Structure formats: structure tokens, C-alpha cells
Amino acid sequence: MPIIRTRNIADPLSSLEDFIQQSEQTGGGLVSVVAGTVQGSPFNVISFVFEPKTLPPIALQKINVPIDTDEQRVAVENQLATGGFTLLFFAPIFDANEQINVAVCRAGAVDGLMPAGTALGSIQTFEVPLGVTASEVTSFSTESSHGAFRGSSSNTTGLSGKETGFSDGTVIIDAQETLSAVRGPKNFGTKIVQQRRVKQGNIQTVQQGQYCWLSRELPDAVLVENFSGFPSDVQVVGAKATQFGKKDSQDEGTGSELLKVVQTNSDVFGASLKLSRLVATFGAPLSKSTQLLDAYVEIFNPDSQSRRFARVPIVDIGPGENQPAEIDLTLALDQFLKTDGSAHVLFRIVV
């Protein structure tokens, strides 16, 4: 479990950097640092995990240029790399009472500090057995949507297809939606994607491999109703979850190029995590990770009206480091988990 520390906003940036370095010398491993509030008062908030191995020292580099797009962030990362730094994440920080943006870096490459777990093995997925016959066929559809933010945009027609019930209780949804996406100067055009949902009992599998614009087959999602909860020996994070992507007025609906531009303005099932948490798990730079694209997030909504669990792929980076939420859920996932746009959930990263 991370250890939280606070520093006064009047401290200069150099003092904050010294504090982080001294904390790491006594066995801490930096997970995040950000301008935030504690009981209504502003502080620089820092979290550490115990990490006995030697890490390259932290350096806080003030950023005076925009870092709103992937292209801008990559340009800054390359500039830092030229100077011998490995970017961990960007964050707003208080520097002598002034809020600025910094690049949180290490003077060398780093491995992850918080290893991912292994997926729960008790969840079985199914296909329709041979000899089972269809008993009912109905139409299935979801709403269309347009997203736009800071010069990027996306559209979806919504899913359209059929829902088939079978004699053994299995339900299968076969549908497709037409997507288009513009990310900054890049127009990805239009394409039709397929989605297949297979539900048996309280478990549903969602096949959604075509939702990336770049080269990646998106992993399936697994959805479970009436989930009993994570086993007591499984370490999880309890945190606020919010909804993004489809129907989000401050999201254009196209995910980071590090995740191969998943169209989140769609009915895809996926989650997005803060950059600092991804770096703490997979190391920096994320572009060098061999596990990120195949990893999942396991999420449980413990509310008595839900008790629902999902295992979904990582589809974007966010919320922002200064946001109270730790994890974002696509609209389809938010609706399944019954988190209603904002809720406390338990989650962990698995590979």
C-alpha cells in the first residue's frame, strides 16, 4: 500500500526534489507527486512504496511548453532523453506558491515498482456447446455518439445487430458499429468493427479485437454478475472511478497512441489508468514495455446494488495526475458495473 506524504506549497521545487530523493534513499520508491488538497488545504501530495532496490535519482524538470497532445508529450520526452533523463509522468506541482507543470524524471531507465498480479483463475468463459438450438432472436442496438475536444474528434453509429437466446440459457449478441476518428493532425478515416458478447449464467465474454486504429488486437473483456469479491490474499486498490469516452464532453474519444488509439467513443469495454500508476507497474518509458498492451485491469464494484466484476484491457492513459479519480471506465463498462459515472471501486492490474 503506498505511503502518502505532504509538502507545503510555499516550498521551492528544489526542496520538493530533495525531499523525494532523501525519502528514496531510506527505501521509498516514488509512485506519484501532484498538486492536491488534504482536508481542503492545498499541498504537494507525494506517495511512495517500499522499494529496496537502488533507483536512479528523481529529477523534477519545469515544463514551459504545452503538453496537451501525444505529439507534444513525445517531443518533451525526446528532449529529456537527450539530456539523459527518463520521463515517468507529467504533473502539476506547487513551486513557491505558484502552480507549474513538471516532468517527473529519473536519471536512467527504470523497471516497475508495483508488480502486476496474475488474473483470477476461478472465472470460466464459454462458447455455445454443439447441439444447442436458438430459441429467440431480437434486434439489438446502442446510441450513436460524437466526441470532440482540443481539435480531435470521433464518431460512432452505435452498435446494431441481433441478440439470440439459446435453449440452454446462453445469450449471444452479434453486432457492429461504424467508427471514424481524427486525432490532432491524423485522420484515421472510417471503419466497421464487430463485437460479439456471449453470456452463460452470470458470466459474459466480450470479443472486441477490432477497436484499435493502430496495430493491436484488443483483448476480450470478461464481465461477472453477483461476484463474491476479491480473495483476502489478493492486494487491490480502493479508489474513485469515473466514466470517460462515449458521451464525455471533455474527451474526443480516441485513446493514447501508446495503447494504439482505441476508439473509446464507442461501446468498447476498457479502463484507463493514471500515467504514474502505469509507470509504477510497467516501468519507464512505457513505450518499451512488453506487457502493457496485453495487460488487464480487474475491477469490482462492491456496492450492494451491483456486486459486479470485470476484467478489461487498458485502453487509454488518465485521469490526470491532479484528478481525485484513479481509474476511468468506458461507458459500456460503467453501465455494466453500475458505477453511474462516479463510484468507489476495488481494482488491480494483472498480466
Contacts in CASP RR format, 6 or more apart in sequence:
PFRMAT RR
TARGET T0000
AUTHOR 0000-0000-0000
METHOD contacts of the structure
MODEL  1
MPIIRTRNIADPLSSLEDFIQQSEQTGGGLVSVVAGTVQGSPFNVISFVF
EPKTLPPIALQKINVPIDTDEQRVAVENQLATGGFTLLFFAPIFDANEQI
NVAVCRAGAVDGLMPAGTALGSIQTFEVPLGVTASEVTSFSTESSHGAFR
GSSSNTTGLSGKETGFSDGTVIIDAQETLSAVRGPKNFGTKIVQQRRVKQ
GNIQTVQQGQYCWLSRELPDAVLVENFSGFPSDVQVVGAKATQFGKKDSQ
DEGTGSELLKVVQTNSDVFGASLKLSRLVATFGAPLSKSTQLLDAYVEIF
NPDSQSRRFARVPIVDIGPGENQPAEIDLTLALDQFLKTDGSAHVLFRIV
V
1 49 0 8 1.000
1 235 0 8 1.000
2 31 0 8 1.000
2 32 0 8 1.000
2 47 0 8 1.000
2 48 0 8 1.000
2 49 0 8 1.000
3 28 0 8 1.000
3 47 0 8 1.000
3 48 0 8 1.000
3 49 0 8 1.000
3 50 0 8 1.000
4 45 0 8 1.000
4 46 0 8 1.000
4 47 0 8 1.000
5 19 0 8 1.000
5 23 0 8 1.000
5 45 0 8 1.000
5 46 0 8 1.000
5 47 0 8 1.000
5 48 0 8 1.000
6 38 0 8 1.000
6 43 0 8 1.000
6 44 0 8 1.000
6 45 0 8 1.000
6 46 0 8 1.000
7 15 0 8 1.000
7 16 0 8 1.000
7 19 0 8 1.000
7 43 0 8 1.000
7 44 0 8 1.000
7 46 0 8 1.000
8 43 0 8 1.000
8 44 0 8 1.000
9 35 0 8 1.000
9 42 0 8 1.000
9 43 0 8 1.000
9 44 0 8 1.000
9 94 0 8 1.000
9 97 0 8 1.000
10 94 0 8 1.000
10 96 0 8 1.000
10 97 0 8 1.000
11 19 0 8 1.000
11 44 0 8 1.000
11 94 0 8 1.000
11 96 0 8 1.000
12 95 0 8 1.000
12 96 0 8 1.000
13 60 0 8 1.000
13 62 0 8 1.000
13 93 0 8 1.000
13 95 0 8 1.000
13 96 0 8 1.000
13 100 0 8 1.000
13 102 0 8 1.000
16 33 0 8 1.000
16 44 0 8 1.000
16 46 0 8 1.000
16 60 0 8 1.000
16 93 0 8 1.000
16 95 0 8 1.000
17 58 0 8 1.000
17 59 0 8 1.000
17 60 0 8 1.000
19 46 0 8 1.000
20 30 0 8 1.000
20 33 0 8 1.000
20 46 0 8 1.000
20 58 0 8 1.000
20 60 0 8 1.000
21 57 0 8 1.000
21 58 0 8 1.000
23 29 0 8 1.000
23 30 0 8 1.000
23 46 0 8 1.000
23 48 0 8 1.000
24 30 0 8 1.000
24 48 0 8 1.000
24 51 0 8 1.000
24 55 0 8 1.000
24 57 0 8 1.000
24 58 0 8 1.000
27 50 0 8 1.000
27 51 0 8 1.000
27 52 0 8 1.000
28 48 0 8 1.000
28 49 0 8 1.000
28 50 0 8 1.000
28 51 0 8 1.000
29 48 0 8 1.000
29 49 0 8 1.000
29 50 0 8 1.000
29 51 0 8 1.000
29 55 0 8 1.000
29 113 0 8 1.000
30 46 0 8 1.000
30 47 0 8 1.000
30 48 0 8 1.000
30 58 0 8 1.000
30 88 0 8 1.000
30 104 0 8 1.000
30 113 0 8 1.000
31 47 0 8 1.000
31 48 0 8 1.000
31 49 0 8 1.000
31 113 0 8 1.000
31 114 0 8 1.000
31 276 0 8 1.000
31 277 0 8 1.000
31 280 0 8 1.000
32 45 0 8 1.000
32 46 0 8 1.000
32 47 0 8 1.000
32 89 0 8 1.000
32 91 0 8 1.000
32 274 0 8 1.000
32 276 0 8 1.000
32 277 0 8 1.000
32 280 0 8 1.000
32 321 0 8 1.000
33 44 0 8 1.000
33 45 0 8 1.000
33 46 0 8 1.000
33 47 0 8 1.000
33 60 0 8 1.000
33 91 0 8 1.000
33 93 0 8 1.000
33 104 0 8 1.000
34 44 0 8 1.000
34 45 0 8 1.000
34 91 0 8 1.000
34 92 0 8 1.000
34 93 0 8 1.000
34 276 0 8 1.000
34 321 0 8 1.000
34 322 0 8 1.000
35 42 0 8 1.000
35 43 0 8 1.000
35 44 0 8 1.000
35 45 0 8 1.000
35 91 0 8 1.000
35 92 0 8 1.000
35 93 0 8 1.000
35 94 0 8 1.000
35 99 0 8 1.000
35 322 0 8 1.000
36 42 0 8 1.000
36 43 0 8 1.000
36 44 0 8 1.000
36 45 0 8 1.000
36 322 0 8 1.000
37 43 0 8 1.000
38 45 0 8 1.000
42 94 0 8 1.000
43 94 0 8 1.000
44 93 0 8 1.000
44 94 0 8 1.000
49 113 0 8 1.000
49 114 0 8 1.000
49 280 0 8 1.000
51 113 0 8 1.000
55 106 0 8 1.000
55 110 0 8 1.000
56 86 0 8 1.000
56 106 0 8 1.000
56 107 0 8 1.000
56 108 0 8 1.000
56 109 0 8 1.000
56 110 0 8 1.000
57 106 0 8 1.000
57 107 0 8 1.000
58 104 0 8 1.000
58 105 0 8 1.000
58 106 0 8 1.000
59 85 0 8 1.000
59 105 0 8 1.000
59 106 0 8 1.000
59 107 0 8 1.000
60 93 0 8 1.000
60 102 0 8 1.000
60 103 0 8 1.000
60 104 0 8 1.000
60 105 0 8 1.000
61 80 0 8 1.000
61 85 0 8 1.000
61 102 0 8 1.000
61 103 0 8 1.000
61 105 0 8 1.000
62 95 0 8 1.000
62 100 0 8 1.000
62 101 0 8 1.000
62 102 0 8 1.000
63 76 0 8 1.000
63 90 0 8 1.000
63 100 0 8 1.000
63 101 0 8 1.000
63 102 0 8 1.000
63 103 0 8 1.000
65 72 0 8 1.000
65 75 0 8 1.000
65 76 0 8 1.000
66 72 0 8 1.000
67 73 0 8 1.000
67 76 0 8 1.000
67 90 0 8 1.000
67 101 0 8 1.000
68 150 0 8 1.000
69 150 0 8 1.000
69 152 0 8 1.000
69 184 0 8 1.000
70 183 0 8 1.000
70 256 0 8 1.000
70 257 0 8 1.000
70 258 0 8 1.000
71 184 0 8 1.000
71 185 0 8 1.000
73 90 0 8 1.000
76 87 0 8 1.000
76 90 0 8 1.000
76 103 0 8 1.000
77 87 0 8 1.000
77 285 0 8 1.000
80 86 0 8 1.000
80 87 0 8 1.000
80 103 0 8 1.000
80 105 0 8 1.000
81 87 0 8 1.000
84 107 0 8 1.000
84 108 0 8 1.000
85 103 0 8 1.000
85 105 0 8 1.000
85 106 0 8 1.000
85 107 0 8 1.000
85 108 0 8 1.000
86 105 0 8 1.000
86 106 0 8 1.000
86 107 0 8 1.000
86 108 0 8 1.000
86 109 0 8 1.000
86 110 0 8 1.000
86 284 0 8 1.000
86 285 0 8 1.000
87 103 0 8 1.000
87 104 0 8 1.000
87 105 0 8 1.000
87 284 0 8 1.000
87 285 0 8 1.000
88 104 0 8 1.000
88 105 0 8 1.000
88 106 0 8 1.000
88 110 0 8 1.000
88 275 0 8 1.000
88 276 0 8 1.000
88 279 0 8 1.000
88 284 0 8 1.000
89 103 0 8 1.000
89 104 0 8 1.000
89 274 0 8 1.000
89 275 0 8 1.000
89 276 0 8 1.000
89 279 0 8 1.000
89 321 0 8 1.000
90 101 0 8 1.000
90 102 0 8 1.000
90 103 0 8 1.000
90 104 0 8 1.000
90 275 0 8 1.000
90 321 0 8 1.000
91 101 0 8 1.000
91 102 0 8 1.000
91 104 0 8 1.000
91 276 0 8 1.000
91 321 0 8 1.000
91 322 0 8 1.000
92 99 0 8 1.000
92 100 0 8 1.000
92 101 0 8 1.000
92 102 0 8 1.000
92 321 0 8 1.000
92 322 0 8 1.000
93 99 0 8 1.000
93 100 0 8 1.000
93 101 0 8 1.000
93 102 0 8 1.000
94 100 0 8 1.000
95 102 0 8 1.000
104 276 0 8 1.000
106 284 0 8 1.000
109 284 0 8 1.000
109 285 0 8 1.000
109 288 0 8 1.000
110 279 0 8 1.000
110 283 0 8 1.000
110 284 0 8 1.000
111 283 0 8 1.000
112 279 0 8 1.000
112 280 0 8 1.000
112 281 0 8 1.000
112 282 0 8 1.000
112 283 0 8 1.000
112 284 0 8 1.000
113 280 0 8 1.000
113 281 0 8 1.000
113 283 0 8 1.000
114 277 0 8 1.000
114 280 0 8 1.000
114 281 0 8 1.000
115 281 0 8 1.000
116 281 0 8 1.000
116 282 0 8 1.000
116 291 0 8 1.000
116 295 0 8 1.000
116 348 0 8 1.000
116 349 0 8 1.000
116 350 0 8 1.000
116 351 0 8 1.000
117 348 0 8 1.000
117 349 0 8 1.000
117 350 0 8 1.000
117 351 0 8 1.000
118 350 0 8 1.000
118 351 0 8 1.000
119 296 0 8 1.000
119 298 0 8 1.000
119 311 0 8 1.000
119 350 0 8 1.000
120 230 0 8 1.000
120 231 0 8 1.000
120 234 0 8 1.000
120 298 0 8 1.000
120 311 0 8 1.000
120 350 0 8 1.000
123 203 0 8 1.000
123 222 0 8 1.000
123 224 0 8 1.000
123 309 0 8 1.000
123 311 0 8 1.000
124 203 0 8 1.000
125 198 0 8 1.000
125 203 0 8 1.000
125 205 0 8 1.000
125 220 0 8 1.000
125 222 0 8 1.000
126 170 0 8 1.000
126 198 0 8 1.000
126 200 0 8 1.000
126 203 0 8 1.000
126 205 0 8 1.000
127 198 0 8 1.000
128 166 0 8 1.000
128 168 0 8 1.000
128 170 0 8 1.000
128 172 0 8 1.000
128 198 0 8 1.000
129 168 0 8 1.000
132 166 0 8 1.000
132 167 0 8 1.000
132 168 0 8 1.000
132 170 0 8 1.000
133 166 0 8 1.000
133 167 0 8 1.000
134 164 0 8 1.000
134 165 0 8 1.000
134 166 0 8 1.000
134 167 0 8 1.000
135 165 0 8 1.000
135 166 0 8 1.000
135 167 0 8 1.000
136 164 0 8 1.000
136 165 0 8 1.000
137 162 0 8 1.000
137 163 0 8 1.000
137 164 0 8 1.000
137 165 0 8 1.000
138 162 0 8 1.000
138 163 0 8 1.000
139 160 0 8 1.000
139 161 0 8 1.000
139 162 0 8 1.000
139 163 0 8 1.000
140 159 0 8 1.000
140 160 0 8 1.000
140 161 0 8 1.000
140 162 0 8 1.000
140 163 0 8 1.000
140 173 0 8 1.000
140 175 0 8 1.000
141 158 0 8 1.000
141 159 0 8 1.000
141 160 0 8 1.000
141 161 0 8 1.000
141 175 0 8 1.000
142 158 0 8 1.000
142 159 0 8 1.000
142 177 0 8 1.000
142 267 0 8 1.000
143 158 0 8 1.000
144 155 0 8 1.000
144 156 0 8 1.000
144 157 0 8 1.000
144 158 0 8 1.000
145 155 0 8 1.000
145 156 0 8 1.000
145 158 0 8 1.000
145 246 0 8 1.000
145 247 0 8 1.000
145 265 0 8 1.000
145 266 0 8 1.000
146 153 0 8 1.000
146 154 0 8 1.000
146 155 0 8 1.000
146 265 0 8 1.000
147 153 0 8 1.000
147 154 0 8 1.000
147 155 0 8 1.000
147 245 0 8 1.000
147 248 0 8 1.000
147 249 0 8 1.000
147 251 0 8 1.000
147 252 0 8 1.000
147 253 0 8 1.000
147 265 0 8 1.000
148 154 0 8 1.000
148 252 0 8 1.000
149 249 0 8 1.000
149 250 0 8 1.000
149 251 0 8 1.000
149 252 0 8 1.000
149 253 0 8 1.000
150 252 0 8 1.000
151 182 0 8 1.000
151 184 0 8 1.000
151 252 0 8 1.000
152 182 0 8 1.000
152 183 0 8 1.000
152 184 0 8 1.000
152 252 0 8 1.000
152 253 0 8 1.000
152 254 0 8 1.000
153 181 0 8 1.000
153 182 0 8 1.000
153 252 0 8 1.000
154 179 0 8 1.000
154 180 0 8 1.000
154 181 0 8 1.000
154 182 0 8 1.000
154 252 0 8 1.000
154 253 0 8 1.000
154 254 0 8 1.000
154 263 0 8 1.000
154 265 0 8 1.000
155 179 0 8 1.000
155 180 0 8 1.000
155 181 0 8 1.000
155 265 0 8 1.000
156 177 0 8 1.000
156 178 0 8 1.000
156 179 0 8 1.000
156 246 0 8 1.000
156 263 0 8 1.000
156 265 0 8 1.000
156 266 0 8 1.000
156 267 0 8 1.000
157 177 0 8 1.000
157 178 0 8 1.000
158 177 0 8 1.000
158 178 0 8 1.000
158 266 0 8 1.000
158 267 0 8 1.000
159 175 0 8 1.000
159 176 0 8 1.000
159 177 0 8 1.000
159 195 0 8 1.000
159 267 0 8 1.000
160 175 0 8 1.000
160 176 0 8 1.000
160 177 0 8 1.000
161 173 0 8 1.000
161 174 0 8 1.000
161 175 0 8 1.000
161 176 0 8 1.000
162 173 0 8 1.000
162 174 0 8 1.000
162 175 0 8 1.000
163 171 0 8 1.000
163 172 0 8 1.000
163 173 0 8 1.000
164 171 0 8 1.000
164 172 0 8 1.000
164 173 0 8 1.000
164 174 0 8 1.000
165 171 0 8 1.000
165 172 0 8 1.000
166 172 0 8 1.000
168 200 0 8 1.000
169 200 0 8 1.000
169 201 0 8 1.000
170 198 0 8 1.000
170 199 0 8 1.000
170 200 0 8 1.000
171 197 0 8 1.000
171 198 0 8 1.000
171 199 0 8 1.000
172 196 0 8 1.000
172 197 0 8 1.000
172 198 0 8 1.000
172 199 0 8 1.000
173 195 0 8 1.000
173 196 0 8 1.000
173 197 0 8 1.000
174 194 0 8 1.000
174 195 0 8 1.000
174 196 0 8 1.000
175 194 0 8 1.000
175 195 0 8 1.000
175 196 0 8 1.000
176 192 0 8 1.000
176 193 0 8 1.000
176 194 0 8 1.000
176 195 0 8 1.000
177 192 0 8 1.000
177 193 0 8 1.000
177 195 0 8 1.000
177 266 0 8 1.000
177 267 0 8 1.000
178 190 0 8 1.000
178 191 0 8 1.000
178 192 0 8 1.000
178 193 0 8 1.000
179 190 0 8 1.000
179 191 0 8 1.000
179 192 0 8 1.000
179 193 0 8 1.000
179 211 0 8 1.000
179 263 0 8 1.000
179 265 0 8 1.000
179 266 0 8 1.000
180 188 0 8 1.000
180 189 0 8 1.000
180 190 0 8 1.000
180 191 0 8 1.000
181 187 0 8 1.000
181 188 0 8 1.000
181 189 0 8 1.000
181 213 0 8 1.000
181 253 0 8 1.000
181 254 0 8 1.000
181 261 0 8 1.000
181 263 0 8 1.000
181 265 0 8 1.000
182 188 0 8 1.000
182 189 0 8 1.000
182 252 0 8 1.000
182 254 0 8 1.000
183 252 0 8 1.000
183 254 0 8 1.000
183 255 0 8 1.000
183 257 0 8 1.000
183 261 0 8 1.000
188 213 0 8 1.000
188 254 0 8 1.000
188 261 0 8 1.000
191 210 0 8 1.000
191 213 0 8 1.000
193 208 0 8 1.000
193 209 0 8 1.000
193 210 0 8 1.000
193 211 0 8 1.000
193 266 0 8 1.000
194 207 0 8 1.000
194 210 0 8 1.000
195 206 0 8 1.000
195 207 0 8 1.000
195 208 0 8 1.000
195 267 0 8 1.000
195 268 0 8 1.000
196 206 0 8 1.000
196 207 0 8 1.000
197 204 0 8 1.000
197 205 0 8 1.000
197 206 0 8 1.000
197 207 0 8 1.000
198 204 0 8 1.000
198 205 0 8 1.000
198 207 0 8 1.000
199 205 0 8 1.000
202 224 0 8 1.000
202 225 0 8 1.000
202 226 0 8 1.000
203 222 0 8 1.000
203 223 0 8 1.000
203 224 0 8 1.000
203 225 0 8 1.000
204 222 0 8 1.000
204 223 0 8 1.000
204 224 0 8 1.000
205 220 0 8 1.000
205 221 0 8 1.000
205 222 0 8 1.000
205 223 0 8 1.000
206 220 0 8 1.000
206 221 0 8 1.000
206 222 0 8 1.000
206 223 0 8 1.000
206 269 0 8 1.000
207 220 0 8 1.000
208 218 0 8 1.000
208 220 0 8 1.000
208 221 0 8 1.000
208 268 0 8 1.000
208 269 0 8 1.000
209 217 0 8 1.000
209 218 0 8 1.000
209 219 0 8 1.000
209 220 0 8 1.000
210 217 0 8 1.000
210 218 0 8 1.000
211 218 0 8 1.000
211 262 0 8 1.000
211 263 0 8 1.000
211 266 0 8 1.000
211 268 0 8 1.000
211 315 0 8 1.000
212 218 0 8 1.000
212 259 0 8 1.000
212 260 0 8 1.000
212 261 0 8 1.000
212 262 0 8 1.000
212 263 0 8 1.000
213 254 0 8 1.000
213 260 0 8 1.000
213 261 0 8 1.000
213 262 0 8 1.000
213 263 0 8 1.000
214 257 0 8 1.000
214 260 0 8 1.000
214 261 0 8 1.000
215 260 0 8 1.000
216 259 0 8 1.000
216 260 0 8 1.000
216 262 0 8 1.000
216 293 0 8 1.000
218 262 0 8 1.000
218 268 0 8 1.000
218 313 0 8 1.000
218 315 0 8 1.000
219 294 0 8 1.000
219 296 0 8 1.000
219 313 0 8 1.000
221 269 0 8 1.000
221 270 0 8 1.000
221 310 0 8 1.000
221 311 0 8 1.000
221 312 0 8 1.000
221 313 0 8 1.000
221 333 0 8 1.000
222 310 0 8 1.000
222 311 0 8 1.000
222 312 0 8 1.000
223 269 0 8 1.000
223 308 0 8 1.000
223 309 0 8 1.000
223 310 0 8 1.000
223 336 0 8 1.000
224 308 0 8 1.000
224 309 0 8 1.000
224 310 0 8 1.000
225 307 0 8 1.000
225 308 0 8 1.000
226 307 0 8 1.000
226 308 0 8 1.000
227 300 0 8 1.000
227 307 0 8 1.000
227 308 0 8 1.000
227 309 0 8 1.000
229 300 0 8 1.000
229 302 0 8 1.000
229 307 0 8 1.000
229 309 0 8 1.000
229 346 0 8 1.000
230 236 0 8 1.000
230 298 0 8 1.000
230 300 0 8 1.000
230 346 0 8 1.000
230 348 0 8 1.000
234 348 0 8 1.000
235 348 0 8 1.000
236 300 0 8 1.000
236 346 0 8 1.000
236 347 0 8 1.000
236 348 0 8 1.000
237 326 0 8 1.000
237 346 0 8 1.000
237 347 0 8 1.000
237 348 0 8 1.000
238 326 0 8 1.000
238 344 0 8 1.000
238 345 0 8 1.000
238 346 0 8 1.000
238 347 0 8 1.000
239 325 0 8 1.000
239 326 0 8 1.000
239 327 0 8 1.000
239 344 0 8 1.000
239 345 0 8 1.000
239 347 0 8 1.000
240 324 0 8 1.000
240 325 0 8 1.000
240 326 0 8 1.000
240 327 0 8 1.000
240 342 0 8 1.000
240 343 0 8 1.000
240 344 0 8 1.000
240 345 0 8 1.000
241 299 0 8 1.000
241 325 0 8 1.000
241 326 0 8 1.000
241 327 0 8 1.000
241 328 0 8 1.000
241 329 0 8 1.000
241 334 0 8 1.000
241 337 0 8 1.000
241 339 0 8 1.000
241 341 0 8 1.000
241 342 0 8 1.000
241 343 0 8 1.000
241 344 0 8 1.000
241 345 0 8 1.000
241 347 0 8 1.000
242 319 0 8 1.000
242 323 0 8 1.000
242 325 0 8 1.000
242 327 0 8 1.000
242 328 0 8 1.000
242 329 0 8 1.000
242 341 0 8 1.000
242 342 0 8 1.000
243 328 0 8 1.000
243 329 0 8 1.000
243 330 0 8 1.000
243 331 0 8 1.000
243 334 0 8 1.000
243 339 0 8 1.000
243 341 0 8 1.000
243 342 0 8 1.000
244 251 0 8 1.000
244 264 0 8 1.000
244 272 0 8 1.000
244 316 0 8 1.000
244 319 0 8 1.000
244 328 0 8 1.000
244 329 0 8 1.000
244 330 0 8 1.000
245 251 0 8 1.000
245 253 0 8 1.000
245 264 0 8 1.000
245 265 0 8 1.000
245 330 0 8 1.000
245 331 0 8 1.000
246 253 0 8 1.000
246 264 0 8 1.000
246 265 0 8 1.000
246 266 0 8 1.000
246 267 0 8 1.000
246 330 0 8 1.000
246 331 0 8 1.000
246 332 0 8 1.000
247 331 0 8 1.000
248 265 0 8 1.000
248 331 0 8 1.000
251 264 0 8 1.000
251 265 0 8 1.000
252 265 0 8 1.000
253 263 0 8 1.000
253 264 0 8 1.000
253 265 0 8 1.000
254 261 0 8 1.000
254 262 0 8 1.000
254 263 0 8 1.000
254 264 0 8 1.000
254 265 0 8 1.000
255 261 0 8 1.000
255 262 0 8 1.000
255 263 0 8 1.000
255 264 0 8 1.000
255 272 0 8 1.000
255 315 0 8 1.000
255 316 0 8 1.000
255 317 0 8 1.000
256 316 0 8 1.000
256 317 0 8 1.000
258 286 0 8 1.000
258 287 0 8 1.000
258 292 0 8 1.000
258 317 0 8 1.000
259 292 0 8 1.000
259 293 0 8 1.000
259 314 0 8 1.000
259 315 0 8 1.000
259 316 0 8 1.000
259 317 0 8 1.000
260 293 0 8 1.000
262 268 0 8 1.000
262 270 0 8 1.000
262 315 0 8 1.000
262 316 0 8 1.000
264 270 0 8 1.000
264 272 0 8 1.000
264 315 0 8 1.000
264 316 0 8 1.000
264 330 0 8 1.000
266 330 0 8 1.000
267 331 0 8 1.000
267 332 0 8 1.000
268 315 0 8 1.000
268 330 0 8 1.000
268 332 0 8 1.000
269 310 0 8 1.000
269 312 0 8 1.000
269 330 0 8 1.000
269 332 0 8 1.000
269 333 0 8 1.000
269 336 0 8 1.000
270 297 0 8 1.000
270 312 0 8 1.000
270 313 0 8 1.000
270 314 0 8 1.000
270 315 0 8 1.000
270 329 0 8 1.000
270 330 0 8 1.000
270 332 0 8 1.000
270 333 0 8 1.000
271 297 0 8 1.000
271 299 0 8 1.000
271 312 0 8 1.000
271 313 0 8 1.000
271 314 0 8 1.000
271 315 0 8 1.000
271 327 0 8 1.000
271 328 0 8 1.000
271 329 0 8 1.000
271 330 0 8 1.000
271 333 0 8 1.000
271 347 0 8 1.000
272 314 0 8 1.000
272 315 0 8 1.000
272 316 0 8 1.000
272 317 0 8 1.000
272 318 0 8 1.000
272 319 0 8 1.000
272 327 0 8 1.000
272 328 0 8 1.000
272 329 0 8 1.000
273 297 0 8 1.000
273 314 0 8 1.000
273 317 0 8 1.000
273 318 0 8 1.000
273 326 0 8 1.000
273 327 0 8 1.000
273 328 0 8 1.000
273 349 0 8 1.000
274 317 0 8 1.000
274 318 0 8 1.000
274 319 0 8 1.000
274 320 0 8 1.000
274 321 0 8 1.000
274 323 0 8 1.000
274 326 0 8 1.000
274 327 0 8 1.000
275 286 0 8 1.000
275 317 0 8 1.000
275 318 0 8 1.000
275 320 0 8 1.000
275 321 0 8 1.000
276 321 0 8 1.000
277 326 0 8 1.000
277 349 0 8 1.000
278 286 0 8 1.000
278 292 0 8 1.000
278 314 0 8 1.000
278 317 0 8 1.000
279 286 0 8 1.000
281 295 0 8 1.000
281 349 0 8 1.000
282 289 0 8 1.000
282 291 0 8 1.000
282 292 0 8 1.000
282 295 0 8 1.000
283 289 0 8 1.000
286 292 0 8 1.000
291 351 0 8 1.000
292 314 0 8 1.000
294 351 0 8 1.000
295 313 0 8 1.000
295 314 0 8 1.000
295 349 0 8 1.000
295 350 0 8 1.000
295 351 0 8 1.000
296 311 0 8 1.000
296 312 0 8 1.000
296 313 0 8 1.000
296 314 0 8 1.000
296 349 0 8 1.000
296 350 0 8 1.000
296 351 0 8 1.000
297 311 0 8 1.000
297 312 0 8 1.000
297 313 0 8 1.000
297 314 0 8 1.000
297 327 0 8 1.000
297 347 0 8 1.000
297 348 0 8 1.000
297 349 0 8 1.000
297 350 0 8 1.000
298 309 0 8 1.000
298 310 0 8 1.000
298 311 0 8 1.000
298 347 0 8 1.000
298 348 0 8 1.000
298 350 0 8 1.000
299 309 0 8 1.000
299 310 0 8 1.000
299 311 0 8 1.000
299 312 0 8 1.000
299 327 0 8 1.000
299 329 0 8 1.000
299 333 0 8 1.000
299 337 0 8 1.000
299 345 0 8 1.000
299 346 0 8 1.000
299 347 0 8 1.000
300 308 0 8 1.000
300 309 0 8 1.000
300 345 0 8 1.000
300 346 0 8 1.000
300 347 0 8 1.000
301 307 0 8 1.000
301 308 0 8 1.000
301 309 0 8 1.000
301 337 0 8 1.000
301 338 0 8 1.000
301 339 0 8 1.000
301 343 0 8 1.000
301 345 0 8 1.000
302 344 0 8 1.000
302 345 0 8 1.000
302 346 0 8 1.000
303 338 0 8 1.000
303 343 0 8 1.000
305 338 0 8 1.000
306 337 0 8 1.000
306 338 0 8 1.000
306 339 0 8 1.000
308 336 0 8 1.000
308 337 0 8 1.000
308 338 0 8 1.000
310 333 0 8 1.000
310 336 0 8 1.000
310 337 0 8 1.000
311 350 0 8 1.000
312 333 0 8 1.000
314 349 0 8 1.000
315 330 0 8 1.000
316 328 0 8 1.000
318 328 0 8 1.000
319 325 0 8 1.000
319 326 0 8 1.000
319 327 0 8 1.000
319 328 0 8 1.000
325 342 0 8 1.000
326 347 0 8 1.000
327 345 0 8 1.000
327 347 0 8 1.000
329 337 0 8 1.000
329 339 0 8 1.000
329 341 0 8 1.000
334 340 0 8 1.000
334 341 0 8 1.000
337 343 0 8 1.000
337 345 0 8 1.000
339 345 0 8 1.000
END
